[in-house]
Amino acid sequence: MLALPVQVAVRELAGEPYPGLYQPSFGGVPLTGGRATTTEAVIHLGYADGHTRRIPVEEALPPTGILPRYVLLRGFRDQRTAEDPRTVAWLRQRWADDPEGTVTAFDVQWQQVGYSVQDGSRTVLREGRHVHVDLGGAS
C-alpha cells in the first residue's frame, strides 16, 4: 500500500517502465478530435532531369520482417542519420537502375496525420521534419 504513491510518481515522471509496475493498458492509437493520429513518411525521388516521383514506403525499402515505419524512423529520423555513408551507398545501389532516369535525391517528409474514425479519411495535421539525401549525379 505504501508503494502506490511511488509507483504513481514513477509512472508520471518517467513513463511506465516495461515490464511495468502495472500491466500494459493496450490503450490503442491516440485519438484527437475523432481522429486516430500517427506519424507517416512521404517519400519522393528526385531525378537528374529535375522531375520528382512520390513512391510508397513499401517500394522504398527492401522486403523485410521489420515494419517499414520502424526502418524509416531508424534510418531517416534526422539529417545526420540519413547521411551515413552506408545509407547513401545503399540508396545509390537501390535506385541505380530506375527506369525513369538517374536518381539524384531521396527525400523523406514526416507528417503527423489523422484518420477519421467515422469514414477513414486522412488529414495532414502537421508537417514534421524533412530529410534530404543527396545521391549525386552518378548512380
N, C-alpha and C positions, 0 to 999 in steps of 0.2 A: 504494500500500500504506500509506503514511503517512497518507493522508486517511481511512482507515477509522475510526480512533478518533474523529476529528472528526465524521464522518457519524453514527456511533452516538450520540455525545453530543448532537448537534443533534436527532436523532430522539427521544431520550428526554426531553430538556428542553423542547423547543418543539413536538414533534409533527413529522410529516413535512411539509416544505414541498411544495407542489404547483405545477407538476410537480416531483416529488420527486427526491431523490437516488437513491431506489430506485423501481422501478415499483410502481404500486398493487397491493396484495395481493388486492383484491377478496375480503376475508375474509367478507363477508356480514353477516348480522344477528348481534349478540352473543347468545350462549346462556348462560343461567343456570339450572342445575339441570334441564336437559332442556327448557327453555322459551326460545323466541325472544322477546326483550324489545324494547319500543318505547314511545314516548310517544304518547298519543292524547288528543284533546279530546272531552269530553262536553258537549253544548250544550243549554241549556234556555232557553225563552222564558218570561217572566213576564207575566201579564195583569193588567189593572186590577181584575178581579173576584177576584184572588188565586190563581187556578189557574196551574199551570205545564205546559209541554209540552216533552218531550225531542224534539229534531229531529236528523236525521242531518246530518253535516258537509256533504254534498252539497246539502242543502236550504238550509243557512245561507248559502252563498256562490253567487254567480252562476257559470255555466259559464265556465271559462277554460282556457287551455292550461297553466296552472300547477297543480302539485299542491295540493289544498286544505290539506293539513297545513302546507305552506310558507306559504301565505297566512295561515292562522290563527296560526302562530308569529310572523310579522312583525307582524300587526295586533293580536294579543291575547296576547302573551307576558307582559305585565305590565299593571298598572292604568293607569299613566301613558300607555302607548302606546294602550291601548284607549279612553281618554277623549279622544283627539284630536278636536277639534270636527268634522273632516271625516268621521271614522269614525262618530261619533254621528249626524251628519246622514244619512249613507248608511244606517245601520241603521234610523233612523226612516222613511226613504223605502222601504226594502226591505220593512218589515213594516207599512206604513200600511194596507194593505187585507187584513190577515189575517182570514180568515173566522171565526176563533174569538174575535175581540174586539180590544180595544186592547192592543197590546204595550207594556209599560212597562219591561221589563228584558231584557237579553241576557246570559246567564251562560255562561262557559266554565270547566269544571273540567278541569284537566290531570291525567292519570293515567299512571303507569308501569304497563304491562300486560305480561303474559307469555302466549304462546300455546304450548301443548304441542306438541312436535314429533311426538308419537305420535298424538294424536287431535284436535288443533286447538282444544281447549277454551281459553277466555280466562279469565285470572285477573288481578284488580287487585292489583298488587304494592305500590304506594304511591300515595297521594293526593298530588297536587302542588298547584301554585298555583291559586287560584280567582280569576277575573277577572269583575267585575260591571260592566256598563254600564247606567246609569240612563237610560232613554229618556223619562222623564217621562210625564205623562198624555196628552199630545197626540201623535197620530201624524202 
